[in-house]
Amino acid sequence: MNIDARLRRMLILPKYPVEGASSRYCAYQFIPYFESRGIACTVRPFMDADFYALSLKPGNNFRKLTKFIAALIDRISVVASCRKYDVVFMHRELVPVIPAFLERFIKWQSVPIVFIYDDALFLLKENRSNPVLHFLKRTFFSSSAKMQTLFGLSNCAIGTNPYLASKAAEWCAVAHYLEIPEDLASLPAKIYPAEPGVHQNHPVVIGWLGSPSTEKYLHLLDTVFSRLAVQHEFVLKIIGGGEYRHEALNVVHERWQLQTQTRQLHSFDIGIMPLPDEEWSLGKSGGKARTYMAAGLPLVASSIGYCRDLIRHGHAGLLVSNEDEWVSGLSALICDAAERQRLGCNARTHLENHLNLTTQAERLLQMIEDAVREKK
């Protein structure tokens, strides 16, 4: 692909550091490809690693406020000098909670804005780890109004599932849909034994990978786990949560770290992704499911939104819609090691064939190049 002569310097402004899965998928993993095309990339996340780790914990509101103020000052400094860049590639809003005055300033400087988002940010969702920010958003700033402003300021808005792309198209003249790939080179597949039917010498591990903000969705499966515990011996392993408990289960919690993620995923026998039946779930972009698939794991996921596009039921995973389907699907996989291996291998192959990182990076870069060429 021929890169437009005006696209040589890109300012990338993710919300999170690389430890944040959302920014890692929507921004960081594409940077090596951009640089291989001769583009100089400057990356400045809103949150540094310390702020991000702090944001996942309840309490510490004064420390969070001081971190927020420092991050805001840094954002202002970066935006003040953005005219030297050919484009600003923005993941989520530049600063949470407050109005989009920094995005307006970028627009005033005539620098094209490409905005990518991967959640239904136009809906207000409870933030239990930071009730102060939630109160401010609920009381003073409308999520929907701010998102409409961001879309209107953007030369190009990118949604990472069809629902998000369609919402962006309501307010942005140029809106695209980009499926997010997984960096398979950084996440090798689980190695299965040559004879998958041989009984393993430890209980089956049902695993969940996520963050404290989404751990609450495991409670959707409380009754499912109770019913399964009567029939089967298994372990529930939670990576990145910390709070979920169930009186009938052996629940193991481990701290998530990027450096140990592969080993932790490979300790799972089955991955799960429960989601509530609500509009917020339509905005989810399958990050958890895609990570299980990349690791070569069989998964069971709620049949809602983008999961229906990503997962081919019975081939690369199981899609379930109610309690009985959760119980029967998980029970079948607990009892059948060969089926777990088949689904897991198919899931990995699907990503290799249909969500290649280089191909998706090329598509993203084309969208950015077009925005630079056709800026308002």
C-alpha positions in Angstrom: 0.0 0.0 0.0 1.3 3.5 -0.9 1.3 5.7 2.2 0.1 9.2 1.5 3.0 11.6 1.4 1.4 13.7 4.2 1.2 10.7 6.6 4.7 10.5 8.2 4.1 11.5 11.8 1.2 10.0 13.9 0.3 10.9 17.4 -1.3 7.9 19.1 -3.3 8.7 22.2 -4.7 5.6 23.9 -6.6 5.8 27.2 -4.6 3.1 28.9 -1.0 1.8 29.0 -0.2 -1.4 27.3 -1.4 -3.3 30.3 -4.9 -2.2 29.5 -6.4 -4.8 27.1 -8.7 -2.3 25.4 -5.8 0.0 24.3 -3.5 -3.0 23.7 -5.9 -4.4 21.1 -7.1 -1.1 19.5 -3.8 0.8 19.4 -0.5 -0.8 20.6 -0.6 -4.0 18.6 -0.8 -2.0 15.3 2.2 0.2 16.0 4.9 -2.2 14.7 3.1 -2.3 11.4 2.7 1.5 11.2 6.4 1.9 11.9 7.3 -0.8 9.3 5.5 1.5 6.8 7.8 4.4 7.6 5.4 6.2 10.0 7.0 7.8 13.1 4.6 7.0 15.9 4.5 9.0 19.2 2.5 7.2 21.9 1.1 9.0 24.9 -1.5 7.2 27.0 -3.7 9.1 29.4 -3.0 6.6 32.2 0.5 5.4 33.0 0.9 1.9 34.5 0.6 3.1 38.1 -2.5 5.1 37.4 -4.1 2.2 35.6 -3.3 -0.3 38.4 -4.7 2.1 40.9 -7.9 2.7 38.8 -8.8 -1.0 39.1 -8.9 -0.9 42.9 -11.6 0.5 45.1 -10.9 3.4 47.3 -7.8 5.6 47.2 -9.9 8.4 45.8 -7.4 11.2 46.8 -4.5 9.3 45.0 -6.8 8.8 42.0 -7.6 12.5 41.9 -4.0 13.5 42.0 -3.1 11.0 39.3 -6.0 12.3 37.2 -4.9 15.9 37.5 -1.3 14.9 36.5 -2.6 13.0 33.5 -4.8 15.9 32.5 -1.9 18.3 32.6 0.1 15.9 30.4 -2.7 15.6 28.0 -3.0 19.4 27.7 0.8 19.5 27.0 0.6 16.9 24.3 -2.4 18.4 22.5 -0.8 21.9 22.6 1.9 20.6 20.3 -0.1 18.3 18.1 0.1 20.5 15.0 3.5 18.9 14.2 1.7 15.6 13.5 -0.1 14.6 10.4 -2.9 12.8 12.3 -4.1 12.1 15.8 -5.1 8.5 16.3 -7.3 8.5 19.4 -8.5 5.4 21.4 -11.5 6.4 23.4 -11.9 10.0 24.6 -8.8 12.0 25.4 -9.9 12.6 29.0 -12.7 10.8 30.8 -15.5 12.6 32.6 -14.8 16.1 31.4 -16.2 17.7 28.2 -14.3 17.3 24.9 -12.4 20.6 25.0 -9.1 19.0 24.1 -10.6 17.3 21.1 -12.0 20.6 20.0 -8.6 22.2 20.3 -7.1 19.5 18.0 -9.8 20.2 15.5 -9.1 23.9 15.7 -5.5 23.2 14.8 -6.7 21.5 11.6 -5.1 18.1 12.6 -7.2 15.1 11.4 -8.7 13.0 14.1 -9.2 9.3 13.7 -11.2 7.9 16.7 -11.5 4.2 17.5 -13.7 2.8 20.2 -14.6 -0.6 21.5 -17.3 -0.2 24.1 -20.8 1.5 24.2 -19.3 4.6 25.7 -22.5 6.5 24.9 -24.2 4.6 27.7 -23.6 5.3 31.4 -22.3 2.3 33.2 -21.7 2.0 36.9 -18.1 2.4 38.0 -17.8 0.6 41.4 -14.0 1.0 41.6 -14.3 4.8 41.3 -17.7 6.1 42.6 -16.4 9.7 42.5 -15.9 9.6 38.7 -19.2 7.8 38.3 -21.0 10.5 40.3 -19.4 13.3 38.2 -20.4 11.5 34.9 -23.9 10.8 36.1 -24.5 14.3 37.5 -22.7 16.7 35.2 -21.6 15.1 31.9 -23.8 13.2 29.5 -22.0 10.2 28.0 -24.2 10.3 25.0 -23.8 14.0 24.4 -20.0 13.8 24.7 -19.8 10.9 22.3 -21.9 12.7 19.8 -19.4 15.6 20.1 -16.4 13.3 19.6 -18.0 11.7 16.5 -18.7 15.1 15.1 -15.2 16.3 15.6 -13.6 13.2 14.1 -12.6 12.9 10.5 -13.1 9.2 10.8 -14.7 7.1 13.5 -14.1 3.4 13.8 -16.3 0.9 15.7 -14.9 -2.5 16.5 -18.2 -4.3 16.0 -21.1 -3.7 13.7 -23.3 -2.1 16.4 -20.6 0.4 17.4 -19.9 1.2 13.8 -23.6 1.9 13.1 -23.8 4.2 16.1 -20.7 6.1 14.9 -22.3 6.5 11.5 -25.3 8.3 13.1 -23.0 11.3 14.0 -19.8 11.0 12.0 -19.7 11.5 8.2 -17.0 8.8 7.8 -17.5 5.7 9.9 -16.0 2.3 9.5 -16.1 -1.2 11.1 -12.9 -2.9 11.9 -12.7 -6.3 13.5 -9.9 -6.4 16.1 -7.3 -9.2 15.6 -5.2 -10.9 18.1 -1.4 -10.8 18.0 -1.0 -14.6 17.6 2.8 -14.3 17.6 2.7 -13.0 21.1 0.2 -15.6 22.3 1.1 -19.2 21.3 -1.6 -21.9 21.3 -2.0 -24.4 24.1 -0.3 -27.7 23.4 -2.6 -30.6 23.7 -1.6 -34.3 24.4 -1.5 -36.7 21.5 -4.3 -38.7 23.1 -6.9 -36.1 24.4 -9.2 -38.8 25.7 -6.7 -39.9 28.4 -8.0 -38.9 31.8 -6.0 -36.0 33.2 -4.8 -36.2 36.8 -6.3 -32.9 38.0 -9.9 -31.5 38.0 -11.0 -29.6 34.9 -10.2 -25.9 35.2 -13.0 -23.5 34.0 -11.3 -20.2 33.6 -12.2 -16.5 33.3 -9.8 -13.7 32.3 -10.8 -10.1 32.9 -10.7 -7.1 35.2 -12.4 -6.2 38.5 -14.9 -4.0 36.5 -16.4 -7.0 34.7 -15.9 -9.7 37.4 -19.4 -9.0 38.5 -20.8 -10.8 35.4 -19.6 -14.1 37.0 -22.6 -13.8 39.3 -24.8 -14.5 36.3 -23.5 -18.0 36.6 -24.0 -18.6 40.4 -26.8 -21.1 39.9 -25.0 -22.7 36.9 -22.0 -23.3 39.1 -24.1 -24.7 41.9 -25.8 -27.2 39.5 -22.5 -28.2 37.9 -20.8 -28.7 41.3 -23.4 -31.4 42.1 -22.4 -33.3 38.9 -18.7 -32.7 38.4 -15.5 -31.9 40.1 -13.9 -28.8 38.7 -11.9 -25.7 39.6 -12.9 -22.1 38.8 -9.8 -20.0 38.1 -10.2 -16.2 37.9 -7.4 -14.1 36.4 -7.6 -10.4 37.0 -10.6 -10.3 39.3 -10.1 -10.9 43.0 -13.5 -10.8 44.7 -15.8 -13.6 43.3 -16.6 -16.3 45.7 -18.9 -19.3 45.6 -19.6 -21.6 48.5 -19.9 -24.7 46.5 -16.7 -24.2 44.4 -12.9 -24.2 44.7 -12.3 -20.7 43.4 -8.7 -19.8 42.6 -7.7 -16.2 42.1 -4.5 -15.1 40.4 -3.2 -11.6 39.7 -3.1 -10.8 36.0 0.2 -9.7 34.4 1.0 -9.4 30.7 4.2 -11.4 31.2 2.3 -14.4 32.7 -0.9 -14.2 30.7 0.1 -17.0 28.3 1.0 -19.5 31.1 -2.2 -18.5 33.0 -4.4 -19.1 29.9 -2.8 -22.4 29.2 -3.8 -23.6 32.7 -7.4 -23.3 31.6 -9.3 -26.2 30.1 -12.4 -24.1 29.3 -12.8 -20.4 28.9 -16.1 -18.6 29.8 -17.6 -15.2 28.8 -20.9 -14.5 30.5 -22.6 -11.2 29.6 -25.9 -9.7 30.7 -28.8 -9.4 28.3 -28.7 -5.6 27.9 -27.7 -2.9 25.5 -24.2 -2.5 27.0 -23.3 -6.0 25.9 -24.0 -5.1 22.3 -21.0 -2.8 22.5 -18.6 -5.6 23.6 -16.0 -6.5 21.0 -15.2 -10.0 22.0 -11.8 -9.4 23.5 -12.1 -12.0 26.2 -13.5 -14.6 23.7 -10.9 -13.8 21.1 -8.1 -14.2 23.7 -9.4 -17.6 24.6 -9.6 -18.6 21.0 -6.0 -17.3 20.3 -4.8 -19.5 23.2 -6.4 -22.5 21.6 -9.1 -22.9 24.3 -12.7 -24.1 23.9 -15.0 -21.4 25.2 -18.6 -21.0 26.2 -20.0 -17.5 25.8 -23.3 -15.7 26.1 -25.1 -15.6 22.7 -25.4 -11.8 22.4 -24.0 -9.1 20.1 -20.6 -9.5 18.4 -20.0 -13.0 20.0 -22.5 -14.3 17.5 -20.3 -13.0 14.6 -17.0 -14.1 16.2 -17.9 -17.6 17.4 -19.3 -20.3 15.1 -21.4 -22.4 17.5 -20.3 -26.0 17.7 -17.2 -25.4 15.6 -15.0 -22.8 17.5 -16.9 -22.6 20.7 -20.4 -22.8 22.3 -23.0 -20.0 22.3 -25.6 -20.2 25.1 -28.7 -18.2 25.9 -30.0 -19.5 29.2 -29.1 -21.3 32.4 -29.8 -24.8 31.1 -27.7 -24.2 28.0 -24.8 -23.0 30.2 -25.1 -26.2 32.4 -25.3 -28.6 29.4 -22.6 -26.9 27.4 -20.1 -26.8 30.3 -21.0 -30.3 31.5 -20.4 -31.7 28.0 -16.9 -30.1 27.8 -16.0 -31.1 31.3 -16.6 -34.7 30.4 -15.0 -34.7 26.9 -11.3 -33.8 26.6 -11.4 -34.6 22.9 -14.2 -32.2 22.2 -12.4 -29.5 24.2 -9.3 -30.0 22.0 -11.3 -30.0 18.8 -13.1 -26.7 19.6 -9.9 -25.1 20.9 -7.9 -26.0 17.8 -10.7 -24.8 15.5 -10.9 -21.5 17.4 -7.2 -20.8 16.9 -7.4 -21.7 13.3 -10.3 -19.4 12.7 -8.3 -16.5 14.0 -5.3 -17.4 11.9 -7.5 -17.5 8.8 -9.9 -14.7 9.3 -8.4 -12.1 11.8 -4.8 -11.8 10.7 -3.0 -8.9 12.4 -1.2 -7.7 9.3 -4.3 -7.7 7.2 -6.3 -5.8 9.8 -3.4 -3.4 10.3 -3.4 -2.7 6.6 -7.1 -2.0 6.7 -6.8 0.4 9.7 -3.9 2.2 8.0 -6.0 2.7 4.9 -8.7 4.3 7.0 -6.2 6.6 8.6 -4.6 7.5 5.3 -8.0 8.3 3.8 -8.8 10.6 6.7 -5.5 12.5 6.2 -6.1 12.9 2.5 -9.7 13.9 2.8 -9.6 15.9 6.0 -12.4 18.5 6.4 
